[in-house]
Amino acid sequence: MNDASEAIDRIRHTELAAARRVQEARDEAEAILARARAEAGELRSAARRSGREEAQRHLEASIASAEEQAEQVRLQGEEAASLLIGSARQHVADISAALVTAVLAPPVEEGK
């Protein structure tokens, strides 16, 4: 029974660690996006000052594409993390159910 409790604790610890890593990845992605947006703003200003409308349109399209790709990566990361956490929770539930079954099962008589 102690082994089951330890297994549940390990799975919960893994779940918490995964949640922390997901949050760290989100924070990092947000910081990268913020820097990219700031740089994009500077590039937009430079393109406007240069008077090159074609270059500015190309830049805008590139920025929009990069932002869309970054959002897709963020969503995929959240989905993967959600699946990992859901799997860990299911393992905890399975172990808990097995533990309850083991505790509630009638004792097995030796020799039978």
TORBA-195917 format. One record per residue (C-alpha): chain; x, y negated, z negated; residue in three letters. Coordinates in pm, whole numbers, plus 50000, padded with zeros to 5 digits. Example, Ala and Ser with C-alpha at 12.3 -4.5 7.8 and 13.67 -1.06 7.14 Angstrom:
<nodes>
<chain: A | X: 51230 | Y: 50450 | Z: 49220 | resn: ALA>
<chain: A | X: 51367 | Y: 50106 | Z: 49286 | resn: SER>
</nodes>
This chain:
<nodes>
<chain: A | X: 50000 | Y: 50000 | Z: 50000 | resn: MET>
<chain: A | X: 50293 | Y: 49770 | Z: 49926 | resn: ASN>
<chain: A | X: 50424 | Y: 49836 | Z: 50279 | resn: ASP>
<chain: A | X: 50094 | Y: 49716 | Z: 50426 | resn: ALA>
<chain: A | X: 50104 | Y: 49398 | Z: 50217 | resn: SER>
<chain: A | X: 50461 | Y: 49335 | Z: 50327 | resn: GLU>
<chain: A | X: 50362 | Y: 49392 | Z: 50691 | resn: ALA>
<chain: A | X: 50075 | Y: 49146 | Z: 50657 | resn: ILE>
<chain: A | X: 50310 | Y: 48891 | Z: 50497 | resn: ASP>
<chain: A | X: 50562 | Y: 48936 | Z: 50780 | resn: ARG>
<chain: A | X: 50294 | Y: 48892 | Z: 51044 | resn: ILE>
<chain: A | X: 50160 | Y: 48581 | Z: 50871 | resn: ARG>
<chain: A | X: 50512 | Y: 48445 | Z: 50847 | resn: HIS>
<chain: A | X: 50558 | Y: 48511 | Z: 51219 | resn: THR>
<chain: A | X: 50225 | Y: 48340 | Z: 51292 | resn: GLU>
<chain: A | X: 50329 | Y: 48032 | Z: 51093 | resn: LEU>
<chain: A | X: 50668 | Y: 48024 | Z: 51264 | resn: ALA>
<chain: A | X: 50499 | Y: 48047 | Z: 51605 | resn: ALA>
<chain: A | X: 50264 | Y: 47763 | Z: 51512 | resn: ALA>
<chain: A | X: 50563 | Y: 47549 | Z: 51404 | resn: ARG>
<chain: A | X: 50744 | Y: 47623 | Z: 51731 | resn: ARG>
<chain: A | X: 50433 | Y: 47533 | Z: 51928 | resn: VAL>
<chain: A | X: 50405 | Y: 47201 | Z: 51743 | resn: GLN>
<chain: A | X: 50775 | Y: 47131 | Z: 51798 | resn: GLU>
<chain: A | X: 50735 | Y: 47208 | Z: 52169 | resn: ALA>
<chain: A | X: 50432 | Y: 46978 | Z: 52188 | resn: ARG>
<chain: A | X: 50624 | Y: 46701 | Z: 52015 | resn: ASP>
<chain: A | X: 50919 | Y: 46746 | Z: 52249 | resn: GLU>
<chain: A | X: 50693 | Y: 46752 | Z: 52556 | resn: ALA>
<chain: A | X: 50521 | Y: 46433 | Z: 52440 | resn: GLU>
<chain: A | X: 50859 | Y: 46264 | Z: 52386 | resn: ALA>
<chain: A | X: 50978 | Y: 46370 | Z: 52732 | resn: ILE>
<chain: A | X: 50655 | Y: 46244 | Z: 52889 | resn: LEU>
<chain: A | X: 50685 | Y: 45913 | Z: 52703 | resn: ALA>
<chain: A | X: 51043 | Y: 45867 | Z: 52827 | resn: ARG>
<chain: A | X: 50942 | Y: 45966 | Z: 53181 | resn: ALA>
<chain: A | X: 50654 | Y: 45719 | Z: 53176 | resn: ARG>
<chain: A | X: 50882 | Y: 45441 | Z: 53051 | resn: ALA>
<chain: A | X: 51134 | Y: 45517 | Z: 53325 | resn: GLU>
<chain: A | X: 50853 | Y: 45535 | Z: 53580 | resn: ALA>
<chain: A | X: 50738 | Y: 45190 | Z: 53472 | resn: GLY>
<chain: A | X: 51087 | Y: 45055 | Z: 53524 | resn: GLU>
<chain: A | X: 51108 | Y: 45219 | Z: 53866 | resn: LEU>
<chain: A | X: 50768 | Y: 45079 | Z: 53963 | resn: ARG>
<chain: A | X: 50885 | Y: 44731 | Z: 53870 | resn: SER>
<chain: A | X: 51206 | Y: 44776 | Z: 54067 | resn: ALA>
<chain: A | X: 51011 | Y: 44904 | Z: 54370 | resn: ALA>
<chain: A | X: 50774 | Y: 44605 | Z: 54354 | resn: ARG>
<chain: A | X: 51064 | Y: 44362 | Z: 54327 | resn: ARG>
<chain: A | X: 51233 | Y: 44521 | Z: 54627 | resn: SER>
<chain: A | X: 50923 | Y: 44456 | Z: 54838 | resn: GLY>
<chain: A | X: 50934 | Y: 44805 | Z: 54984 | resn: ARG>
<chain: A | X: 50576 | Y: 44917 | Z: 54985 | resn: GLU>
<chain: A | X: 50653 | Y: 45254 | Z: 55143 | resn: GLU>
<chain: A | X: 50913 | Y: 45328 | Z: 54875 | resn: ALA>
<chain: A | X: 50665 | Y: 45224 | Z: 54607 | resn: GLN>
<chain: A | X: 50391 | Y: 45452 | Z: 54746 | resn: ARG>
<chain: A | X: 50638 | Y: 45742 | Z: 54761 | resn: HIS>
<chain: A | X: 50745 | Y: 45671 | Z: 54404 | resn: LEU>
<chain: A | X: 50384 | Y: 45658 | Z: 54282 | resn: GLU>
<chain: A | X: 50310 | Y: 45992 | Z: 54448 | resn: ALA>
<chain: A | X: 50621 | Y: 46148 | Z: 54294 | resn: SER>
<chain: A | X: 50532 | Y: 46015 | Z: 53949 | resn: ILE>
<chain: A | X: 50175 | Y: 46144 | Z: 53975 | resn: ALA>
<chain: A | X: 50300 | Y: 46486 | Z: 54084 | resn: SER>
<chain: A | X: 50552 | Y: 46502 | Z: 53799 | resn: ALA>
<chain: A | X: 50289 | Y: 46403 | Z: 53543 | resn: GLU>
<chain: A | X: 50049 | Y: 46666 | Z: 53678 | resn: GLU>
<chain: A | X: 50317 | Y: 46935 | Z: 53661 | resn: GLN>
<chain: A | X: 50411 | Y: 46832 | Z: 53306 | resn: ALA>
<chain: A | X: 50047 | Y: 46857 | Z: 53200 | resn: GLU>
<chain: A | X: 50018 | Y: 47204 | Z: 53357 | resn: GLN>
<chain: A | X: 50329 | Y: 47322 | Z: 53173 | resn: VAL>
<chain: A | X: 50192 | Y: 47183 | Z: 52846 | resn: ARG>
<chain: A | X: 49859 | Y: 47359 | Z: 52896 | resn: LEU>
<chain: A | X: 50029 | Y: 47688 | Z: 52984 | resn: GLN>
<chain: A | X: 50245 | Y: 47662 | Z: 52673 | resn: GLY>
<chain: A | X: 49944 | Y: 47600 | Z: 52453 | resn: GLU>
<chain: A | X: 49760 | Y: 47894 | Z: 52610 | resn: GLU>
<chain: A | X: 50057 | Y: 48126 | Z: 52555 | resn: ALA>
<chain: A | X: 50093 | Y: 48010 | Z: 52195 | resn: ALA>
<chain: A | X: 49723 | Y: 48058 | Z: 52135 | resn: SER>
<chain: A | X: 49744 | Y: 48415 | Z: 52268 | resn: LEU>
<chain: A | X: 50045 | Y: 48488 | Z: 52046 | resn: LEU>
<chain: A | X: 49872 | Y: 48352 | Z: 51737 | resn: ILE>
<chain: A | X: 49551 | Y: 48539 | Z: 51822 | resn: GLY>
<chain: A | X: 49748 | Y: 48860 | Z: 51860 | resn: SER>
<chain: A | X: 49916 | Y: 48810 | Z: 51522 | resn: ALA>
<chain: A | X: 49579 | Y: 48746 | Z: 51359 | resn: ARG>
<chain: A | X: 49439 | Y: 49063 | Z: 51516 | resn: GLN>
<chain: A | X: 49733 | Y: 49263 | Z: 51377 | resn: HIS>
<chain: A | X: 49664 | Y: 49122 | Z: 51030 | resn: VAL>
<chain: A | X: 49296 | Y: 49216 | Z: 51063 | resn: ALA>
<chain: A | X: 49386 | Y: 49568 | Z: 51181 | resn: ASP>
<chain: A | X: 49628 | Y: 49621 | Z: 50893 | resn: ILE>
<chain: A | X: 49377 | Y: 49481 | Z: 50644 | resn: SER>
<chain: A | X: 49107 | Y: 49716 | Z: 50776 | resn: ALA>
<chain: A | X: 49344 | Y: 50013 | Z: 50755 | resn: ALA>
<chain: A | X: 49439 | Y: 49912 | Z: 50401 | resn: LEU>
<chain: A | X: 49073 | Y: 49887 | Z: 50295 | resn: VAL>
<chain: A | X: 49002 | Y: 50225 | Z: 50454 | resn: THR>
<chain: A | X: 49299 | Y: 50378 | Z: 50273 | resn: ALA>
<chain: A | X: 49191 | Y: 50232 | Z: 49939 | resn: VAL>
<chain: A | X: 48826 | Y: 50334 | Z: 49978 | resn: LEU>
<chain: A | X: 48894 | Y: 50682 | Z: 50120 | resn: ALA>
<chain: A | X: 48831 | Y: 50965 | Z: 49878 | resn: PRO>
<chain: A | X: 49149 | Y: 51115 | Z: 49738 | resn: PRO>
<chain: A | X: 49281 | Y: 51419 | Z: 49918 | resn: VAL>
<chain: A | X: 49313 | Y: 51718 | Z: 49692 | resn: GLU>
<chain: A | X: 49638 | Y: 51904 | Z: 49719 | resn: GLU>
<chain: A | X: 49624 | Y: 52254 | Z: 49857 | resn: GLY>
<chain: A | X: 49320 | Y: 52188 | Z: 50074 | resn: LYS>
</nodes>
